[in-house]
Amino acid sequence: MLVIILSGSLGAAEAPPPQDSASPSAVRGSSSVQPAQTGLGWLTDLQQAEAQAKSERKSILLFFHGSDWCPPCVEMQREVFASPHFAEFARKGLVLVDVDFPANLKQDKALRQANLALKEKFNLSKESAEGFPTIVVLDDEGHTVFQETGYAAGSSAEVLAKLQRHAGTGASASRSSAFRDLSVEEFAQMAADKHNVILDVRTPGEFNAGHIAAAINLDVNASDFPQKAAALDKSMVFLVHCASGVRSVRACEQLSRLDFPKLYNLPGGFKAWVKAGKPVEK
């Protein structure tokens, strides 16, 4: 079972929502109306989605958004989730969860609190207007396998390709991935195990300015990265990160091609680690 969580906005107003604003009037646990033209049902209760995904051997997709104030969220909704290609893919392999933070639309207070708890769980910014849209994918053990914030108009094909890559059917599909994405908390828990290797693939300058304790530095952009990586012990678990999650994906892909079997990536990178208040060394 995979779980995907997306955050974004569906409306056109540009003013960010206040912290105590109401959200849509969908009843917690029920299906909310997400694009009618696709005929897809979106749940608002993650526990219900997890139960359904487990019974149907599907992944779960959660969409974090601000439906009446966030333009990029509106674009993602229109170009990605309302597309026939997404609808075809979703019907076969996804349970959809809507995590909305509207500014003016009426929303049940319990649902609002539940959505705020999900925002904190997945380390989205505590600032009310930041972190939208965001998508998150979880596997059958509750681990994050993919998380990404932001959307650029016209990039629907790229988003769909990422979802198809990370959102499989059941546990076997998740484990067959080249690497697994982790939340900051999951990364920190695994980093506490001294048998695991924390691999920082930023530049030496970035590393020296601040890094996670016990991390080793191997610049993925350096010409000798493949040679140095090949010399690492492939039997170890590698926790890979960069500054914001772009270079670490490239590093994981290269390590996978070198037959490293135990790779874990931190999507938000060192920035997400610092934002979460985790310790840093210099």
LOZA-445073 format. One record per residue (C-alpha): x, y, z; residue in three letters. Coordinates in steps of 0.25 Angstrom, whole numbers, padded with zeros to 4 digits, always signed. Layout:
% residues N
XYZALA ...
***
This chain:
% residues 282
+0000+0000+0000MET +0005+0014-0004LEU +0000+0027+0001VAL +0002+0040-0007ILE -0001+0053-0001ILE -0003+0066-0009LEU -0004+0080-0005SER -0009+0091-0013GLY -0020+0101-0016SER -0032+0100-0025LEU -0037+0115-0025GLY -0033+0127-0031ALA -0031+0137-0020ALA -0017+0140-0017GLU -0018+0144-0002ALA -0013+0133+0007PRO -0022+0127+0018PRO -0022+0132+0032PRO -0018+0121+0042GLN -0032+0120+0048ASP -0039+0121+0035SER -0050+0110+0031ALA -0048+0100+0020SER -0058+0093+0011PRO -0071+0087+0017SER -0067+0073+0013ALA -0070+0064+0025VAL -0058+0057+0030ARG -0057+0043+0024GLY -0066+0045+0013SER -0063+0047-0002SER -0061+0062-0006SER -0064+0067-0019VAL -0051+0067-0027GLN -0051+0070-0042PRO -0065+0065-0046ALA -0061+0063-0060GLN -0052+0051-0056THR -0062+0045-0047GLY -0052+0042-0037LEU -0055+0042-0022GLY -0046+0048-0012TRP -0046+0044+0003LEU -0043+0054+0014THR -0039+0043+0025ASP -0025+0037+0024LEU -0029+0025+0033GLN -0041+0022+0024GLN -0032+0023+0012ALA -0021+0014+0018GLU -0032+0003+0020ALA -0037+0004+0006GLN -0023+0004+0000ALA -0019-0008+0008LYS -0032-0016+0004SER -0031-0012-0011GLU -0016-0013-0011ARG -0015+0002-0016LYS -0006+0013-0013SER -0011+0026-0006ILE -0010+0040-0012LEU -0012+0052-0002LEU -0013+0066-0008PHE -0009+0078+0001PHE -0015+0090-0005HIS -0022+0103-0002GLY -0035+0102-0011SER -0039+0117-0012ASP -0026+0125-0011TRP -0014+0117-0017CYS -0012+0119-0032PRO -0001+0108-0034PRO -0011+0098-0027CYS -0022+0102-0036VAL -0012+0099-0048GLU -0008+0086-0042MET -0023+0082-0040GLN -0027+0086-0054ARG -0015+0081-0062GLU -0011+0068-0054VAL -0023+0063-0046PHE -0034+0067-0056ALA -0027+0060-0067SER -0032+0047-0074PRO -0018+0041-0072HIS -0018+0043-0057PHE -0032+0038-0056ALA -0028+0025-0063GLU -0016+0023-0054PHE -0023+0027-0041ALA -0035+0017-0044ARG -0025+0006-0045LYS -0016+0009-0034GLY -0019+0020-0025LEU -0028+0024-0013VAL -0029+0039-0013LEU -0028+0048-0001VAL -0032+0063-0001ASP -0024+0072+0009VAL -0030+0085+0007ASP -0027+0099+0015PHE -0037+0109+0009PRO -0037+0123+0013ALA -0052+0126+0012ASN -0060+0114+0009LEU -0067+0107+0021LYS -0059+0095+0027GLN -0063+0086+0038ASP -0054+0089+0050LYS -0050+0075+0053ALA -0046+0073+0038LEU -0037+0086+0039ARG -0030+0081+0051GLN -0028+0067+0045ALA -0022+0074+0033ASN -0013+0083+0041LEU -0008+0070+0048ALA -0005+0064+0034LEU +0003+0077+0031LYS +0011+0075+0043GLU +0013+0060+0041LYS +0019+0062+0027PHE +0028+0074+0031ASN +0021+0085+0023LEU +0024+0099+0026SER +0017+0105+0039LYS +0015+0118+0031GLU +0000+0117+0026SER +0003+0122+0012ALA +0015+0113+0010GLU +0017+0098+0005GLY +0006+0098-0005PHE +0004+0090-0013PRO +0010+0078-0008THR +0009+0063-0012ILE +0013+0051-0003VAL +0014+0036-0005VAL +0014+0026+0006LEU +0016+0011+0005ASP +0009-0001+0012ASP +0018+0001+0025GLU +0014+0016+0026GLY +0028+0021+0021HIS +0029+0033+0011THR +0033+0028-0002VAL +0031+0041-0009PHE +0029+0056-0005GLN +0029+0068-0014GLU +0025+0083-0012THR +0021+0093-0023GLY +0016+0092-0037TYR +0020+0099-0050ALA +0009+0101-0060ALA +0011+0092-0072GLY +0018+0081-0064SER +0007+0071-0063SER +0014+0060-0071ALA +0026+0061-0061GLU +0017+0060-0049VAL +0010+0048-0055LEU +0023+0041-0058ALA +0028+0043-0044LYS +0014+0038-0038LEU +0015+0025-0047GLN +0029+0023-0043ARG +0026+0023-0028HIS +0012+0019-0027ALA +0011+0004-0029GLY +0001-0006-0025THR +0004-0012-0011GLY +0017-0014-0004ALA +0024-0022-0014SER +0024-0010-0024ALA +0029-0001-0013SER +0041-0010-0010ARG +0044-0011-0024SER +0047+0004-0025SER +0062+0008-0027ALA +0061+0016-0014PHE +0051+0020-0004ARG +0048+0034+0001ASP +0047+0037+0016LEU +0041+0048+0024SER +0050+0056+0033VAL +0046+0048+0045GLU +0048+0035+0038GLU +0061+0040+0033PHE +0065+0044+0047ALA +0061+0031+0053GLN +0070+0023+0043MET +0081+0033+0045ALA +0082+0029+0060ALA +0086+0015+0056ASP +0101+0016+0055LYS +0101+0004+0046HIS +0095+0013+0035ASN +0103+0022+0026VAL +0098+0037+0025ILE +0103+0041+0011LEU +0103+0056+0008ASP +0104+0058-0007VAL +0106+0074-0006ARG +0118+0081-0009THR +0130+0081+0001PRO +0127+0096+0004GLY +0112+0093+0007GLU +0116+0082+0016PHE +0126+0090+0024ASN +0116+0101+0026ALA +0107+0091+0034GLY +0104+0076+0033HIS +0097+0065+0040ILE +0106+0058+0050ALA +0114+0046+0046ALA +0110+0049+0031ALA +0121+0046+0020ILE +0122+0056+0008ASN +0122+0051-0006LEU +0119+0062-0016ASP +0110+0056-0027VAL +0114+0067-0037ASN +0129+0063-0035ALA +0135+0056-0047SER +0140+0045-0038ASP +0127+0042-0031PHE +0124+0029-0038PRO +0138+0024-0035GLN +0137+0028-0020LYS +0123+0023-0019ALA +0127+0009-0025ALA +0137+0008-0013ALA +0127+0009-0003LEU +0121-0004+0005ASP +0109-0008-0003LYS +0104-0016+0009SER +0101-0004+0017MET +0089+0005+0018VAL +0091+0018+0011PHE +0083+0031+0016LEU +0085+0041+0005VAL +0082+0055+0005HIS +0086+0068-0002CYS +0081+0083+0000ALA +0067+0082-0004SER +0065+0068-0010GLY +0069+0069-0025VAL +0083+0065-0025ARG +0080+0054-0015SER +0071+0047-0025VAL +0081+0047-0036ARG +0091+0041-0026ALA +0082+0030-0022CYS +0079+0027-0037GLU +0094+0026-0039GLN +0096+0018-0027LEU +0085+0009-0031SER +0092+0006-0044ARG +0104+0002-0037LEU +0095-0009-0030ASP +0094-0002-0016PHE +0081-0009-0011PRO +0078-0001+0002LYS +0076+0014-0002LEU +0068+0024+0005TYR +0066+0039+0001ASN +0062+0051+0008LEU +0053+0059-0001PRO +0054+0073+0006GLY +0069+0071+0008GLY +0077+0078+0018PHE +0068+0090+0018LYS +0056+0081+0023ALA +0065+0075+0033TRP +0069+0089+0039VAL +0054+0094+0038LYS +0050+0083+0046ALA +0060+0087+0057GLY +0069+0075+0056LYS +0083+0076+0061PRO +0094+0081+0052VAL +0110+0080+0053GLU +0120+0089+0046LYS 
***
